[in-house]
Amino acid sequence: MSKTFQAIVVGAGPAGSSAALTVARAGLDVALVERGSFPGEKNMFGGVLHRLPSLEEIFPDFWDRAPLERHIMKKGVTFMTGDSSFNTIIEAGNFDKPPYNGYTIFRPRFDNWLAQEAVKAGATLITSATVDELVYKNGKLAGVTLVGRQGELLAPVVIAADGVLSFIAKKAGLRQPTFDPGQMAVGVKALIDMPREMIDDRFGLVREQGFANEFVGCTAGVRGGGFLYTNYDSLSIGLVFHLASLRTSGKTPYDLLNEFMEQPQVAKMVRGGRLQEYSAHVIPEGGYNMIPELTGDGILVTGDAAALCNATGVNLEGINLASHSGVLAGKAVIEAHKANDFSKRGLETFRKLMNDSFVIKDLKTCRKAPHMLHNDRIYNEYPELVCSLMESIYRIEGMPKENMTKLFLKVAKKKVGLANLAADAFSAWRSL
Ligand SMILES: Cc1cc2nc3c(=O)[nH]c(=O)nc-3n(C[C@H](O)[C@H](O)[C@H](O)COP(=O)(O)OP(=O)(O)OC[C@H]3O[C@@H](n4cnc5c(N)ncnc54)[C@H](O)[C@@H]3O)c2cc1C
């Protein structure tokens, strides 16, 4: 089989479907190729879907139509040590009214819905089709080959939206052939079914309200953190680890996840639920310094394939960056068709649009965050400092009280050391 299109998009995740939708809306004949039997079948994330300015522009009623779960009105962080924890929670009134600050979603439903929107706009969706190789004719990129369907798809331009391991970007020579584990993380997640009323009562939620909680100090010394998000009638709970640190520890992610869920503070949250499934996925965490060449002759790279993930330790943003980059890649393809120039220079619009977008600007602003997050004290000493300090503040023993600053310095000196505290505060200030 050989079929010709005006553009090919590899991967029907948020980046790919956003790109295909944009290109199809301009009346171009675009193929959206997905290895899963349906878009989203193999995709997982934490996860919270954040605002998507480009899709909101394409569909003014996006948030009414997309398959969403709860809007996040309550956000918290839990600092944990073995038997103590300290929680900070914000319940912002503004997070409880539109435009909401984020929703929990299920990737199989969301990704499939977005891909079908691309199909409605005119894109040809080809599923159960893994792109294998790039096809070159007369020295120019001319399309892709498919595994399992024994054929090729031809087009003057290819958008690589095939996720974090992007074989396409590697084959086009735009990415390094090997990954640096220091720039990667791995996330493991358990989906736990729980009746809706139980979730509402347990987490203090009403109507469609949702809760997103992050955990620090819960990864048995491995650099990383935990998360718990409420869906309508299930909880997404998991851990994210820096790959290099996990490797050195010799521990397995699923053992660590089970240990996390058995800790008393967490066990209370998941009690009464029924484990439905486990899943895992890699995350590009290197930030701005990990971004490869975004364009080559006849090719553009988007989303996780271009390492467009912003993990600052405060939020984890990926889908919004992927989708926005997909729309901008689509716009660049439309321009390239108008000029009939698919060379790297003809596709330069993409790089320019990206440089002006929140995607590159945010990654640049937070470019020091990945380095800051490689500090082991964040995952061990600081949770202990916070829990120990709060315990001392709340302990009343009929003894004269210590001055608060002195108390803080005493605990900080014992747990972290004052020189480390000053250095870490400076590093955090520079990173965020
Ligand atoms: C544990 C975890 C928690 C996360 N939490 C959040 C969060 O809360 N909020 C957030 O915004 N982001 C989060 N992310 C990041 C987010 O999931 C990604 O940034 C986002 O999915 C990237 O979208 P994408 O379209 O670029 O890639 P993907 O979603 O990976 O999609 C790539 C698609 O390409 C397909 N594909 C791959 N190779 C081929 C091939 N050769 N041929 C055909 N098809 C192919 C795949 O099947 C897939 O459908 C999290 C990620 C993880 C792992």
The ligand as an ORCA input file, in Angstrom:
! r2SCAN-3c Opt
* xyz 0 1
  C       3.305      9.764     35.411
  C       3.090     10.973     34.536
  C       2.382     12.049     35.056
  C       2.135     13.164     34.254
  N       1.352     14.159     34.747
  C       1.011     15.201     33.958
  C       0.063     16.162     34.395
  O      -0.498     16.070     35.499
  N      -0.255     17.190     33.563
  C       0.317     17.305     32.315
  O      -0.021     18.253     31.582
  N       1.219     16.402     31.872
  C       1.572     15.362     32.649
  N       2.444     14.409     32.179
  C       3.132     14.633     30.878
  C       2.218     14.359     29.685
  O       1.618     13.108     29.795
  C       3.014     14.429     28.387
  O       3.797     15.604     28.355
  C       2.101     14.411     27.154
  O       1.364     13.213     27.106
  C       2.887     14.571     25.844
  O       2.005     14.446     24.745
  P       2.546     13.981     23.315
  O       1.377     14.010     22.409
  O       3.743     14.747     22.973
  O       3.056     12.490     23.555
  P       2.259     11.189     23.999
  O       1.136     11.542     24.890
  O       3.291     10.245     24.510
  O       1.646     10.631     22.640
  C       2.472     10.022     21.669
  C       1.589      9.149     20.787
  O       2.372      8.638     19.720
  C       2.093      7.256     19.554
  N       3.276      6.657     18.932
  C       4.520      6.542     19.461
  N       5.374      6.006     18.583
  C       4.674      5.788     17.454
  C       5.007      5.261     16.177
  N       6.268      4.883     15.878
  N       4.031      5.147     15.250
  C       2.760      5.543     15.531
  N       2.382      6.049     16.716
  C       3.335      6.201     17.665
  C       1.789      6.775     20.966
  O       1.039      5.567     20.975
  C       1.007      7.960     21.524
  O      -0.369      7.874     21.235
  C       2.695     13.263     32.948
  C       3.418     12.167     32.425
  C       3.600     11.041     33.207
  C       4.334      9.879     32.610
*
